[in-house]
Amino acid sequence: MPHEILIVDDEPDIRLLIEGILQDEGYDTRLAADSDQAIAAFRARRPSLVVLDIWLQGSRLDGLGILQAMQGEEPAVPTIMISGHGTIETAVAALQHGAYDFIEKPFQSDRLLVVVRRALEAARLARENAELRLRAGPESTLHGESPSIVAVRAQIDRVAPTGSRVLISGAAGSGKEVAARMIHARSRRADGPFVALNCATLAPSRFEEELFGIEGSADGSGAARRTGLLERAHGGTLLLDEVADMPTETQGKIVRALQDQTFERLGGATRVKVDVRVLATTNRDLQAEIAAGRFREDLYYRLAVVPLRVPSLRERREDIPDLARLFLARSAEAAGLPGRELSADALAALQSYDWPGNSRELRNLMDWLLIMVPGGAETIRAEMLPPSIGQGAPALLKFDPAADVMGLPLREARDLFETQYLQAQLLRFGGNISRTAGFVGMERSALHRKLKQLGVNSEDRVPI
């Protein structure tokens, strides 16, 4: 979506000149002639950038005063100062108070456009860097080639450019926030902010303050004005993470904000207009929450314009080997340690585990293995895994060489081995007969006959 630029100048001709230059380049603009108009426009809706004249005739505050007021409320919005009576001292003062750059009048339109582009790009990079620091490098792609995760990525590709609200459901740790970030990154708002509110960890008394912000005192006394997440997400995406934990009182207020794209800050009487795409995630059955009176039905239908479900890890077991290798390699790189390999028996054991914590639990396990498994062992084997993981491994992986197998007739011993071997391989490939047949070197029909003969179940969850 186009960036919106606030132009503040006391001369109508200059305002219209700058507006024309910027609109010809595809920017949206708003105009203000003095400090009161400028601050009111800034507070009504945060612009992407401000072009601000220093000398404003008949204005309560000059440009430097306006700059200080704006920087005090939202320092992330870049400001370009302009003046026909500028001096080096004036330019230095503007930069010291947080201006991005200073341009003297008269100026070339090309010079103005170059500075505007650079300021917007610098603001975008600063926003991305701040987000990366806060969230320690969030995952931004749903990895895997299983049919279920390929289908989810296809849904994301279809819905991302539309601007529709999306309700993302799935178990904890399955990658719901990753899906939300993918939607944002593939949308027309990709250059805008991505702001997340974790409803599960925020105290109920602070929800409205975080979402809507605080108006503050007009005279500067008392509580300071504070921008809420809805304003910070203007032009971008707001994620309501685990939205089922939002208090019912706040649910009623967010319904109107979603409908009108306007809201009032706490303590304020003026409605603030924003342009925000809202995504939501949940690990609960919201229909059951509605029936229990804990979630508003009208909010559900506003959020669930497009429902999207992220499968749990045990529903896509064939992705586990590639995910485990990816997480292990990342852990080694982050820790500055040599890479490690996972043996076939270790991968089969990982695929047999149910992963209640999903991808997050698998990532944590790879960190643990890198630290706890002795460095002399380049390959991580099944017996090196924690007992909680290994105890569900296929029987073949736990085969006891001291068992009285020699007491079995050859046919029974062979059937026992083939049963356990094929169970492990089916589990490895998520029950996919074609991929299992290709790996074990059998025709698909021959494998079907063998499985039927041995009584092996070919469903995704092979009995152990």
C-alpha positions as CSV (number, residue, x, y, z in Angstrom):
1,M,0.0,0.0,0.0
2,P,1.3,3.6,-0.6
3,H,3.1,5.5,2.1
4,E,1.3,8.5,3.6
5,I,3.3,11.7,4.0
6,L,2.3,14.6,6.2
7,I,3.3,18.0,4.7
8,V,3.6,20.9,7.1
9,D,4.2,24.4,5.7
10,D,2.6,27.8,6.2
11,E,2.8,28.7,2.5
12,P,-0.1,27.2,0.5
13,D,1.9,27.3,-2.8
14,I,4.7,25.3,-1.2
15,R,2.3,22.7,0.3
16,L,0.6,22.2,-3.0
17,L,4.0,22.0,-4.8
18,I,5.3,19.3,-2.5
19,E,2.0,17.5,-2.6
20,G,2.1,17.4,-6.4
21,I,5.7,16.1,-6.5
22,L,4.9,13.3,-4.0
23,Q,1.5,12.3,-5.4
24,D,3.1,12.0,-8.9
25,E,5.4,9.3,-7.3
26,G,2.4,7.4,-5.9
27,Y,2.5,8.7,-2.3
28,D,-0.6,9.6,-0.3
29,T,-0.5,13.0,1.3
30,R,-2.1,15.1,4.1
31,L,-1.6,18.8,4.6
32,A,-1.2,21.1,7.6
33,A,-0.5,24.9,7.8
34,D,0.5,25.3,11.5
35,S,1.5,23.4,14.6
36,D,-2.0,22.7,15.9
37,Q,-3.1,21.2,12.5
38,A,0.1,19.3,12.2
39,I,0.0,17.7,15.7
40,A,-3.8,16.9,15.3
41,A,-3.1,15.2,12.0
42,F,-0.2,13.3,13.4
43,R,-2.3,12.1,16.3
44,A,-5.3,11.2,14.3
45,R,-3.3,8.7,12.2
46,R,0.4,8.1,12.1
47,P,2.0,9.1,8.8
48,S,4.9,7.1,7.2
49,L,6.9,10.3,7.0
50,V,6.7,14.1,7.8
51,V,8.0,16.9,5.6
52,L,8.2,19.9,8.0
53,D,9.0,23.5,7.5
54,I,11.0,25.1,10.3
55,W,9.6,28.7,10.1
56,L,5.8,28.7,10.4
57,Q,4.2,32.2,10.5
58,G,1.4,32.6,13.0
59,S,1.9,29.1,14.4
60,R,1.9,28.4,18.2
61,L,5.1,26.2,17.7
62,D,7.8,26.4,15.1
63,G,9.1,23.4,13.2
64,L,11.6,22.4,15.9
65,G,8.8,22.5,18.5
66,I,6.6,20.3,16.3
67,L,9.5,17.9,15.7
68,Q,10.1,17.5,19.4
69,A,6.4,16.9,20.1
70,M,6.3,14.2,17.3
71,Q,9.5,12.6,18.3
72,G,8.3,12.4,21.9
73,E,5.2,10.4,20.8
74,E,6.5,8.3,18.0
75,P,10.3,8.5,17.3
76,A,10.1,5.9,14.6
77,V,8.3,8.2,12.1
78,P,11.1,10.0,10.1
79,T,10.9,13.7,9.6
80,I,12.5,15.8,6.8
81,M,13.0,19.5,7.7
82,I,12.8,22.2,5.1
83,S,13.5,25.9,5.3
84,G,14.2,29.0,3.1
85,H,16.1,30.7,5.9
86,G,18.2,27.8,7.1
87,T,21.6,28.0,8.7
88,I,24.1,25.4,9.7
89,E,23.1,25.9,13.3
90,T,19.4,25.3,12.4
91,A,20.2,22.2,10.5
92,V,22.3,20.8,13.3
93,A,19.6,21.6,15.8
94,A,17.0,19.7,13.7
95,L,19.2,16.6,13.3
96,Q,20.0,16.7,17.1
97,H,16.2,16.6,17.8
98,G,15.7,13.5,15.6
99,A,15.1,14.8,12.1
100,Y,16.2,12.4,9.3
101,D,17.6,15.2,7.0
102,F,17.5,18.9,6.3
103,I,16.7,20.5,2.9
104,E,17.1,24.2,2.0
105,K,14.5,26.0,-0.1
106,P,14.3,26.3,-3.1
107,F,15.0,22.6,-3.7
108,Q,15.0,20.3,-6.7
109,S,12.1,17.8,-6.8
110,D,14.6,15.0,-7.5
111,R,16.5,15.9,-4.3
112,L,13.3,15.8,-2.3
113,L,12.3,12.4,-3.7
114,V,15.7,10.9,-3.1
115,V,15.7,12.0,0.6
116,V,12.1,10.7,1.0
117,R,12.9,7.3,-0.4
118,R,16.0,7.0,1.8
119,A,14.1,8.1,4.9
120,L,11.3,5.6,4.3
121,E,13.8,2.8,3.6
122,A,15.8,3.7,6.8
123,A,12.6,3.6,8.8
124,R,11.7,0.2,7.4
125,L,15.1,-1.3,8.1
126,A,15.1,0.2,11.7
127,R,11.6,-1.4,12.2
128,E,12.8,-4.8,11.0
129,N,15.9,-4.7,13.1
130,A,14.0,-3.7,16.2
131,E,11.6,-6.6,15.6
132,L,14.4,-9.0,15.1
133,R,16.1,-8.0,18.3
134,L,12.9,-8.3,20.2
135,R,11.9,-11.7,18.9
136,A,15.4,-13.2,18.4
137,G,15.1,-14.0,14.8
138,P,11.6,-15.4,14.2
139,E,11.0,-18.2,11.8
140,S,9.4,-17.0,8.6
141,T,8.8,-20.1,6.6
142,L,6.8,-23.3,7.1
143,H,9.3,-26.0,6.1
144,G,8.4,-29.4,4.8
145,E,7.2,-31.2,1.7
146,S,4.4,-33.3,3.2
147,P,1.0,-32.9,1.4
148,S,-0.6,-31.2,4.4
149,I,2.1,-28.5,4.8
150,V,2.3,-28.0,1.0
151,A,-1.5,-27.4,1.1
152,V,-1.1,-24.8,3.9
153,R,1.6,-22.9,2.0
154,A,-0.7,-22.9,-1.1
155,Q,-3.5,-21.5,1.0
156,I,-1.2,-18.8,2.3
157,D,-0.2,-17.9,-1.2
158,R,-3.8,-17.5,-2.2
159,V,-5.0,-15.5,0.8
160,A,-1.9,-13.3,1.4
161,P,-2.5,-10.7,-1.4
162,T,-6.3,-10.3,-0.7
163,G,-6.1,-8.3,2.5
164,S,-8.8,-10.6,4.2
165,R,-8.6,-11.4,7.9
166,V,-7.4,-14.9,8.6
167,L,-8.0,-17.1,11.7
168,I,-5.1,-19.5,12.0
169,S,-5.7,-22.6,14.2
170,G,-3.5,-25.4,15.3
171,A,-1.7,-26.9,18.3
172,A,0.8,-25.0,20.4
173,G,4.2,-24.9,18.7
174,S,2.9,-26.0,15.3
175,G,3.9,-22.8,13.6
176,K,0.8,-20.6,13.7
177,E,2.8,-17.4,14.1
178,V,5.1,-18.5,11.3
179,A,2.1,-18.8,9.0
180,A,1.0,-15.3,10.1
181,R,4.4,-13.9,9.2
182,M,4.3,-15.7,5.8
183,I,0.9,-14.1,5.1
184,H,2.3,-10.6,6.0
185,A,5.5,-11.1,3.9
186,R,3.5,-12.2,0.8
187,S,0.9,-9.4,1.2
188,R,0.8,-5.9,-0.3
189,R,1.6,-4.7,3.3
190,A,5.0,-6.4,3.4
191,D,6.8,-3.1,3.7
192,G,4.6,-2.1,6.6
193,P,5.0,-3.2,10.3
194,F,4.2,-6.6,11.6
195,V,3.0,-6.2,15.2
196,A,2.1,-9.1,17.5
197,L,0.1,-9.1,20.7
198,N,0.4,-12.3,22.8
199,C,-3.0,-12.5,24.4
200,A,-2.0,-15.6,26.5
201,T,0.7,-13.7,28.5
202,L,-0.8,-10.2,28.9
203,A,-2.5,-9.3,32.1
204,P,-6.3,-8.8,31.5
205,S,-6.1,-5.3,33.0
206,R,-3.6,-4.2,30.3
207,F,-5.2,-5.3,27.1
208,E,-7.0,-2.1,26.2
209,E,-4.0,0.0,27.1
210,E,-1.7,-2.1,24.8
211,L,-4.2,-2.3,22.0
212,F,-5.6,1.3,21.9
213,G,-2.9,3.3,23.7
214,I,-3.3,6.2,26.2
215,E,-4.4,9.7,25.2
216,G,-2.4,11.5,27.9
217,S,-2.9,15.0,29.1
218,A,-3.2,17.8,26.5
219,D,-1.2,20.2,28.6
220,G,1.7,17.8,29.1
221,S,0.8,17.0,32.8
222,G,-0.2,13.6,34.1
223,A,0.1,10.4,32.1
224,A,2.1,10.7,28.9
225,R,0.5,9.8,25.6
226,R,1.4,6.3,24.5
227,T,0.8,4.7,21.2
228,G,-1.2,1.4,21.1
229,L,-0.5,-1.6,18.9
230,L,-3.3,-0.8,16.5
231,E,-1.6,2.5,15.7
232,R,1.8,1.0,15.5
233,A,0.5,-1.5,13.0
234,H,-1.0,1.2,10.7
235,G,-0.2,0.3,7.1
236,G,0.8,-3.2,8.2
237,T,-0.5,-6.3,10.0
238,L,-1.6,-6.8,13.6
239,L,-1.4,-10.4,15.0
240,L,-3.7,-11.3,17.9
241,D,-1.8,-14.4,19.1
242,E,-3.9,-16.9,21.0
243,V,-7.0,-14.7,20.7
244,A,-9.1,-17.0,22.9
245,D,-7.3,-15.6,25.9
246,M,-8.6,-12.0,25.2
247,P,-11.0,-10.8,28.0
248,T,-14.6,-10.6,26.8
249,E,-14.8,-6.9,27.6
250,T,-11.9,-6.2,25.2
251,Q,-13.5,-8.5,22.6
252,G,-16.5,-6.2,22.3
253,K,-14.3,-3.1,21.7
254,I,-12.0,-4.9,19.2
255,V,-15.2,-5.9,17.2
256,R,-16.0,-2.2,16.5
257,A,-12.3,-1.4,15.7
258,L,-12.3,-4.2,13.2
259,Q,-15.6,-3.0,11.6
260,D,-14.8,0.7,11.4
261,Q,-11.0,0.7,11.5
262,T,-11.3,3.4,14.1
263,F,-11.0,3.4,17.9
264,E,-10.5,5.8,20.9
265,R,-7.3,5.8,23.0
266,L,-7.9,5.3,26.7
267,G,-8.8,8.7,28.2
268,G,-9.5,10.2,24.8
269,A,-12.7,11.3,23.0
270,T,-11.4,11.5,19.4
271,R,-11.7,8.5,17.2
272,V,-8.4,7.5,15.6
273,K,-8.5,6.0,12.1
274,V,-6.1,3.3,11.0
275,D,-5.6,0.9,8.1
276,V,-4.6,-2.4,9.7
277,R,-5.0,-6.0,8.5
278,V,-5.7,-8.2,11.5
279,L,-4.7,-11.9,11.8
280,A,-5.5,-14.1,14.7
281,T,-4.3,-17.5,16.0
282,T,-5.8,-20.0,18.4
283,N,-5.0,-23.5,19.8
284,R,-8.6,-23.8,21.1
285,D,-11.9,-24.7,19.5
286,L,-13.5,-21.3,19.3
287,Q,-16.9,-22.7,18.6
288,A,-16.8,-24.5,21.9
289,E,-15.6,-21.3,23.6
290,I,-18.5,-19.5,22.0
291,A,-20.9,-22.1,23.4
292,A,-19.4,-21.7,26.8
293,G,-19.8,-17.9,26.7
294,R,-16.1,-17.2,26.8
295,F,-15.8,-15.9,23.2
296,R,-18.0,-13.5,21.3
297,E,-19.6,-15.0,18.2
298,D,-19.5,-11.6,16.3
299,L,-15.8,-11.4,16.9
300,Y,-15.3,-14.9,15.7
301,Y,-17.0,-14.2,12.3
302,R,-15.0,-11.0,11.8
303,L,-11.7,-12.8,12.5
304,A,-12.5,-16.1,10.6
305,V,-13.1,-14.6,7.2
306,V,-10.6,-17.1,5.9
307,P,-9.9,-20.0,8.4
308,L,-6.5,-21.8,8.1
309,R,-5.3,-24.8,10.0
310,V,-1.7,-25.6,10.6
311,P,-1.2,-29.4,11.1
312,S,0.6,-30.7,14.1
313,L,4.0,-32.4,13.7
314,R,2.6,-35.9,14.2
315,E,0.3,-35.3,11.3
316,R,3.3,-34.8,9.0
317,R,5.9,-37.3,10.2
318,E,7.6,-37.5,6.9
319,D,8.8,-33.9,7.4
320,I,10.5,-34.7,10.7
321,P,13.9,-35.8,9.3
322,D,14.4,-32.6,7.2
323,L,13.2,-30.4,10.0
324,A,15.5,-32.1,12.5
325,R,18.5,-31.7,10.2
326,L,17.6,-28.0,9.6
327,F,17.2,-27.2,13.3
328,L,20.4,-29.1,14.2
329,A,22.4,-27.2,11.5
330,R,21.0,-23.9,12.7
331,S,21.8,-24.7,16.4
332,A,25.4,-25.6,15.4
333,E,25.8,-22.4,13.4
334,A,24.4,-20.2,16.2
335,A,26.6,-21.8,18.8
336,G,29.7,-21.8,16.7
337,L,30.0,-25.6,17.0
338,P,30.8,-28.2,14.3
339,G,27.8,-29.7,12.6
340,R,26.4,-33.2,13.6
341,E,24.6,-35.9,11.7
342,L,21.5,-37.9,12.7
343,S,21.6,-41.6,12.0
344,A,18.8,-43.4,10.3
345,D,17.8,-45.1,13.6
346,A,17.7,-41.8,15.4
347,L,15.5,-40.3,12.6
348,A,13.2,-43.2,12.8
349,A,12.9,-42.8,16.6
350,L,12.2,-39.1,16.1
351,Q,9.4,-40.0,13.7
352,S,7.8,-42.4,16.1
353,Y,7.4,-39.8,18.8
354,D,4.1,-37.9,19.1
355,W,5.7,-34.4,19.7
356,P,3.1,-32.7,22.0
357,G,5.2,-29.6,21.7
358,N,5.3,-29.8,17.9
359,S,8.1,-28.0,15.9
360,R,9.1,-26.0,18.9
361,E,9.8,-29.1,20.9
362,L,11.8,-30.6,18.1
363,R,13.9,-27.4,17.8
364,N,14.6,-27.5,21.5
365,L,15.6,-31.1,21.3
366,M,18.1,-30.4,18.6
367,D,19.6,-27.6,20.8
368,W,19.8,-30.1,23.7
369,L,21.5,-32.8,21.6
370,L,24.1,-30.4,20.3
371,I,25.1,-29.5,23.8
372,M,24.6,-32.8,25.7
373,V,25.8,-35.5,23.3
374,P,29.6,-36.0,23.6
375,G,31.5,-34.1,20.9
376,G,33.5,-37.2,19.9
377,A,30.4,-38.8,18.5
378,E,29.9,-37.1,15.1
379,T,26.7,-39.1,14.4
380,I,23.8,-38.9,16.8
381,R,22.3,-42.4,17.2
382,A,18.9,-43.5,18.7
383,E,20.4,-44.6,22.0
384,M,21.7,-41.0,22.6
385,L,18.2,-39.5,22.5
386,P,16.4,-38.8,25.8
387,P,14.4,-41.7,27.2
388,S,11.1,-39.9,26.6
389,I,11.8,-39.9,22.9
390,G,13.4,-43.3,22.5
391,Q,10.8,-45.2,24.5
392,G,8.3,-44.9,21.6
393,A,10.7,-46.0,18.9
394,P,9.8,-48.9,16.7
395,A,10.6,-52.3,18.2
396,L,13.3,-52.9,15.6
397,L,15.3,-50.0,17.0
398,K,15.2,-51.5,20.5
399,F,16.0,-55.0,19.4
400,D,17.8,-56.9,22.1
401,P,20.6,-58.9,20.6
402,A,20.6,-61.1,23.7
403,A,17.0,-62.1,23.2
404,D,16.3,-65.8,22.5
405,V,15.8,-65.2,18.8
406,M,17.8,-68.4,18.2
407,G,14.9,-70.3,19.7
408,L,12.6,-69.2,16.9
409,P,12.2,-71.1,13.6
410,L,13.8,-69.3,10.7
411,R,10.4,-68.3,9.2
412,E,9.2,-66.8,12.5
413,A,12.5,-64.9,13.0
414,R,12.4,-63.6,9.5
415,D,8.7,-62.5,9.8
416,L,9.5,-60.8,13.1
417,F,12.4,-58.8,11.5
418,E,10.4,-57.9,8.3
419,T,7.4,-56.8,10.4
420,Q,9.5,-54.5,12.6
421,Y,11.5,-53.3,9.7
422,L,8.5,-52.4,7.5
423,Q,6.7,-50.7,10.5
424,A,9.8,-48.5,11.0
425,Q,10.0,-47.6,7.3
426,L,6.2,-46.9,7.0
427,L,6.5,-44.6,10.0
428,R,9.5,-42.9,8.5
429,F,7.5,-42.0,5.4
430,G,4.3,-41.1,7.1
431,G,2.5,-44.2,5.9
432,N,3.1,-43.4,2.2
433,I,3.2,-46.7,0.4
434,S,4.9,-45.5,-2.8
435,R,7.8,-43.7,-1.0
436,T,8.2,-46.7,1.4
437,A,8.3,-49.1,-1.6
438,G,10.9,-47.0,-3.4
439,F,13.1,-46.9,-0.3
440,V,13.0,-50.6,0.5
441,G,13.4,-51.6,-3.2
442,M,10.0,-53.3,-3.7
443,E,7.2,-52.8,-6.2
444,R,4.2,-51.0,-4.7
445,S,1.9,-54.0,-5.2
446,A,4.4,-56.4,-3.8
447,L,4.8,-54.2,-0.7
448,H,1.0,-54.2,-0.3
449,R,0.9,-58.0,-0.4
450,K,3.8,-58.3,2.1
451,L,2.1,-55.9,4.5
452,K,-1.1,-57.8,4.3
453,Q,0.7,-61.1,4.8
454,L,2.5,-59.7,7.9
455,G,-0.6,-58.0,9.3
456,V,1.1,-54.6,9.2
457,N,-1.2,-51.5,9.3
458,S,-0.2,-49.0,6.5
459,E,-2.0,-46.0,8.1
460,D,0.0,-42.9,8.9
461,R,0.3,-43.9,12.6
462,V,1.8,-47.4,12.4
463,P,1.3,-49.5,15.5
464,I,4.6,-50.2,17.4
